[in-house]
């Protein structure tokens, strides 16, 4: 659940961030509204809402609207529905939990990606435009690779938070989730405290693995940045060298 929610959430966040930075006010406004709404709603509330959407509409049908009424009007007996989905199957269990987490994570990742994109020197965009590169190609080949240095640390934190937030899937509920299973075992065996300790140890172990992965990713994308001299450092070094020669 953590892996799928983060992968889909990052992809959604990139799309929303690009929309947020669009010069088109309609596109930018739509992205801002989405981000505002899903950052404001607590995840457990959103999960509970998504899990109960099946009660709102039992079936979701796609096709020509009002097909039956039109066919009856002209005296034909036909069904122009393309396909239908069972809402009670979609908005239940693992799928409902995944939808809720992705919708929420996309809003947070959009702000992280937007901050990363805006951290890149605007001159990079101008240079790419002067070379005739399109906005999409500039974003893929120039801006996003440089923005990764800023995006990776908070994304790692979001991944660890997502791992912990999978415990909120009890609101759906997802019965195969780790915390749900351990709580069920504790209630059945009357070993509640040992199962709580086991749950804590599992989360600590898994979060530690993610922290290690985050460390190596940050080091990978920080190559060539931390070793550069600032202008003041270079001036001080040159002054020392001149003083030594005298």
Phi, psi and omega per residue, in radians:
X1 nan -0.740 3.137
X2 -1.074 -0.807 -3.103
X3 -1.122 -0.854 -3.119
X4 -1.119 -0.765 -3.117
X5 -1.106 -0.677 -3.132
X6 -1.282 -0.732 3.132
X7 -1.075 -0.873 3.138
X8 -1.191 -0.634 3.121
X9 -1.155 -0.678 3.098
X10 -1.142 -0.774 3.118
X11 -1.067 -0.783 3.100
X12 -1.112 -0.692 3.132
X13 -1.118 -0.671 3.101
X14 -1.099 -0.782 3.124
X15 -1.076 -0.796 -3.124
X16 -1.153 -0.650 3.133
X17 -1.144 -0.753 3.104
X18 -1.112 -0.724 3.076
X19 -1.095 -0.713 -3.123
X20 -1.074 -0.581 -3.115
X21 -1.599 0.052 -3.127
X22 -1.187 2.494 3.075
X23 -1.250 -0.251 3.111
X24 -1.308 2.056 -3.076
X25 -1.124 -0.512 3.130
X26 -1.199 -0.829 3.131
X27 -1.119 -0.811 3.136
X28 -1.108 -0.712 3.135
X29 -1.151 -0.673 3.111
X30 -1.118 -0.748 3.117
X31 -1.139 -0.718 3.133
X32 -1.101 -0.705 3.132
X33 -1.110 -0.755 3.115
X34 -1.066 -0.856 -3.108
X35 -1.082 -0.765 3.131
X36 -1.052 -0.772 -3.060
X37 -1.190 -0.877 -3.012
X38 -1.403 -0.271 2.972
X39 -1.393 -0.410 -3.095
X40 -1.450 -0.455 -3.066
X41 -1.556 2.192 3.068
X42 -1.046 2.541 -3.074
X43 -1.101 -0.675 -3.118
X44 -1.162 -0.584 3.084
X45 -1.211 -0.739 3.123
X46 -1.113 -0.720 3.114
X47 -1.106 -0.741 3.111
X48 -1.090 -0.705 3.134
X49 -1.137 -0.822 -3.131
X50 -1.101 -0.681 -3.114
X51 -1.143 -0.360 -3.115
X52 -1.836 0.129 3.106
X53 -1.154 -0.443 3.101
X54 -1.108 -0.476 3.105
X55 -1.325 -0.384 3.138
X56 -1.318 -0.839 3.084
X57 -2.328 2.003 -3.118
X58 -1.209 -0.585 3.138
X59 -2.317 2.511 3.070
X60 -2.039 1.964 -3.078
X61 -1.901 2.457 -3.122
X62 -2.151 2.330 -3.124
X63 2.847 -2.757 -3.135
X64 -1.288 2.190 -3.075
X65 -1.152 2.525 3.097
X66 0.941 0.642 -3.060
X67 -1.111 -0.721 -3.096
X68 -1.137 -0.732 3.137
X69 -1.107 -0.730 -3.131
X70 -1.184 -0.713 3.141
X71 -1.143 -0.699 3.096
X72 -1.141 -0.614 -3.136
X73 -1.104 -0.693 -3.123
X74 -1.652 0.078 3.066
X75 1.405 0.358 3.134
X76 -1.853 2.690 3.094
X77 -2.028 1.696 -3.091
X78 -2.626 2.784 3.128
X79 -2.210 1.956 -3.083
X80 -1.702 0.283 3.073
X81 -1.246 2.310 3.139
X82 -1.362 -0.885 3.099
X83 -2.847 2.858 3.131
X84 -2.328 2.651 -3.133
X85 -2.152 2.477 3.117
X86 -1.491 1.949 -3.110
X87 -1.094 -0.561 -3.134
X88 -1.230 -0.359 3.085
X89 -1.572 -0.619 -3.131
X90 -1.245 -0.908 -3.044
X91 -1.629 1.050 3.113
X92 -2.717 2.585 3.026
X93 1.077 -2.436 -3.032
X94 -1.037 -0.746 -3.096
X95 -1.111 -0.783 3.129
X96 -1.096 -0.742 3.109
X97 -1.092 -0.729 3.136
X98 -1.122 -0.758 3.130
X99 -1.051 -0.806 -3.120
X100 -1.104 -0.768 -3.126
X101 -1.190 -0.674 3.141
X102 -1.162 -0.775 3.134
X103 -1.046 -0.701 3.134
X104 -1.270 -0.799 -3.086
X105 -1.151 -0.589 3.124
X106 -1.019 -0.636 -3.139
X107 -1.186 -0.729 3.139
X108 -1.234 -0.716 3.141
X109 -1.164 -0.508 3.116
X110 -1.072 -0.726 3.128
X111 -1.218 -0.635 3.107
X112 -1.154 -0.808 3.140
X113 -1.150 -0.683 3.124
X114 -1.075 -0.736 3.104
X115 -1.116 -0.668 3.112
X116 -1.152 -0.738 3.135
X117 -1.120 -0.723 -3.107
X118 -1.274 -0.265 3.103
X119 -1.347 -0.285 3.138
X120 -1.347 2.415 -3.132
X121 -0.984 2.199 3.117
X122 -0.995 -0.402 3.101
X123 -1.081 -0.436 3.088
X124 -1.120 -0.748 3.094
X125 -1.131 -0.724 -3.119
X126 -1.134 -0.724 3.122
X127 -1.130 -0.731 3.130
X128 -1.144 -0.703 3.109
X129 -1.113 -0.663 3.123
X130 -1.144 -0.488 3.105
X131 -1.467 -0.018 3.091
X132 1.530 0.255 3.139
X133 -1.382 2.489 3.112
X134 -1.282 2.895 -3.125
X135 -1.116 -0.686 3.140
X136 -1.151 -0.752 3.136
X137 -1.183 -0.649 3.088
X138 -1.081 -0.719 -3.132
X139 -1.148 -0.754 -3.079
X140 -1.269 -0.732 -2.956
X141 -1.709 -0.360 -3.037
X142 -2.103 -0.935 -2.990
X143 -1.288 -0.958 -3.072
X144 -1.060 -0.750 3.095
X145 -1.027 -0.641 3.109
X146 -1.331 -0.552 -3.126
X147 -1.266 -0.304 -3.091
X148 -1.039 -0.530 3.126
X149 -1.066 -0.584 3.119
X150 -1.539 -0.530 -3.049
X151 -1.345 -0.644 -2.998
X152 -1.036 -0.869 -3.081
X153 -1.013 -0.894 3.121
X154 -1.185 -0.486 3.089
X155 -1.170 -0.669 3.053
X156 -1.074 -0.720 3.092
X157 -1.121 -0.688 3.113
X158 -1.137 -0.617 3.125
X159 -1.153 -0.753 3.104
X160 -1.129 -0.716 3.096
X161 -1.113 -0.652 3.113
X162 -1.130 -0.712 3.084
X163 -0.981 -0.769 -3.134
X164 -1.263 -0.593 -3.099
X165 -1.291 -0.191 3.053
X166 -1.118 -0.333 3.066
X167 -1.159 -0.336 3.113
X168 -1.282 -0.159 -3.133
X169 -1.155 -0.067 3.033
X170 -1.121 -0.344 3.120
X171 -1.301 -0.234 -3.058
X172 -1.415 -0.935 -0.096
X173 -1.681 2.759 2.989
X174 -1.872 1.881 -2.980
X175 -1.327 -0.264 3.141
X176 -1.569 0.016 -3.127
X177 -1.222 2.571 -3.027
X178 -0.979 -0.931 -3.081
X179 -1.112 -0.674 3.122
X180 -1.078 -0.779 -3.115
X181 -1.118 -0.785 -3.105
X182 -1.189 -0.641 3.085
X183 -1.137 -0.682 3.126
X184 -1.129 -0.719 3.108
X185 -1.125 -0.744 3.136
X186 -1.101 -0.701 3.131
X187 -1.195 -0.614 -3.100
X188 -1.319 -0.623 -3.073
X189 -1.764 -0.020 -3.095
X190 1.053 0.512 3.075
X191 -1.979 1.076 -3.012
X192 -1.192 -0.821 -3.101
X193 -1.138 -0.826 3.093
X194 -1.023 -0.658 3.113
X195 -1.218 -0.588 3.069
X196 -1.146 -0.717 3.085
X197 -1.120 -0.716 3.100
X198 -1.078 -0.698 3.105
X199 -1.093 -0.767 3.123
X200 -1.066 -0.789 -3.111
X201 -1.116 -0.675 3.103
X202 -1.101 -0.801 -3.131
X203 -1.149 -0.683 3.103
X204 -1.094 -0.768 -3.124
X205 -1.124 -0.805 -3.106
X206 -1.203 -0.690 3.111
X207 -1.153 -0.615 3.114
X208 -1.122 -0.684 3.076
X209 -1.086 -0.728 3.104
X210 -1.148 -0.645 3.110
X211 -1.120 -0.684 3.100
X212 -1.116 -0.783 3.090
X213 -1.075 -0.685 3.104
X214 -1.093 -0.707 -3.139
X215 -1.042 -0.823 -3.109
X216 -1.216 -0.612 3.085
X217 -1.133 -0.768 3.125
X218 -1.077 -0.736 3.125
X219 -1.133 -0.622 3.133
X220 -1.144 -0.782 -3.078
X221 -1.483 -0.167 3.092
X222 -1.613 0.008 -3.137
X223 -1.060 2.290 3.102
X224 1.544 -0.100 -3.127
X225 -1.789 -0.831 -3.067
X226 -1.227 -0.396 -3.062
X227 -1.544 -0.087 -3.112
X228 -1.330 2.436 3.078
X229 -1.384 2.454 2.997
X230 -1.372 2.940 -3.128
X231 -1.097 -0.682 3.133
X232 -1.178 -0.703 3.117
X233 -1.123 -0.704 3.138
X234 -1.151 -0.698 3.125
X235 -1.123 -0.718 3.128
X236 -1.147 -0.708 3.135
X237 -1.123 -0.755 3.134
X238 -1.129 -0.629 3.106
X239 -1.137 -0.692 3.116
X240 -1.147 -0.685 3.137
X241 -1.143 -0.722 3.107
X242 -1.116 -0.751 3.118
X243 -1.109 -0.633 3.110
X244 -1.174 -0.661 3.136
X245 -1.171 -0.630 3.108
X246 -1.175 nan nan
